[in-house]
Amino acid sequence: MLELLVIGLVFVIAPLWLIFHYATVWKRSKGLSAEDEATLEELRRTAEKLEERLAVMERILDDEVPDWRSRRHDTL
C-alpha cells in the first residue's frame, strides 16, 4: 500500500506540481519589468550613439582616404 502511495506521488503528483509551478512562474514573468525596460532603453540609446559615431568616422575616412572601403576588401 505504501509503495502505491509513493509511486502515485512520484509519477503523478510531483510532475503535475512541477508543471503548474513553472506555468505560474512563466505567467508572472511574461512581461518586462520596469528595470528591464529601463535597461533596454539605455541599450537603445547607446546603440544610436555608436551608430552616429560610426557614420561620422566613415565620413571622415571618406574625406581623408577615399578608397579605404575597397582597400579593406582587398585584404580579406
N, C-alpha and C positions, 0 to 999 in steps of 0.2 A: 504494500500500500504506500509506503514511504517513497519507494522507487518511482511509482506513478506520479506522485506529487512533485518530486524533483524533476522528472522528465517533463512534466507539464510546465513547470516554472522555467526550465532551461530552454525548451523548444517552442513554447507558446507565449508565455507572459513576458519573458525578457526581450524577445525580438519585437513584440508589439510595443513595449515600453520604450525601446530604443527608437523605433520609427516615430512614435508620437512625440517623444522628447525632441528629436532633431528636426521634426517638422515644425514644432513650435519655435525652436531657436531660429530656424530659417525664416519663418514668417516675421519674427521680431527684427531680424537684421536685414530684411528685404530692401529697405531704402537706405540712402546715405545719411549718416549723422551730420550734425552741423559742423563738427570738426572735419569730417571727410570733405564736405562741400567747400569749406574754407581752404583746405589743403589743395583741392582740385583747382580752385580759383587762383591760388598763388602759383601753382604749376602752369596754368594757362597764361598768366601774366609773364612769367619767366620765359616761357616758350616764345611769346610775342616779342619780348625784348631781344632774345637771342636771334630770332628771325630778322629783326630790324638791323642788328649788328652785322649779321652775315650779309645782308643786302648792301650795307654801307661798305663793308670790306670788299665785296665783289665789284662795286662801282669804283673804288679806289684802285683795285687791281686792273680793272678795265682801262682806267686812265693812265696808270703807270706802266703796265705791261700788257699791251693789247692782246697778245696771243697766248696769254697764260692758260686759258682753257684748253687749247689744242696741245700745248706742251705737256700738260698733265696726262692727257690720254695717250700721248706717245710713250710715256714711261711705264704705263701699266701693261 
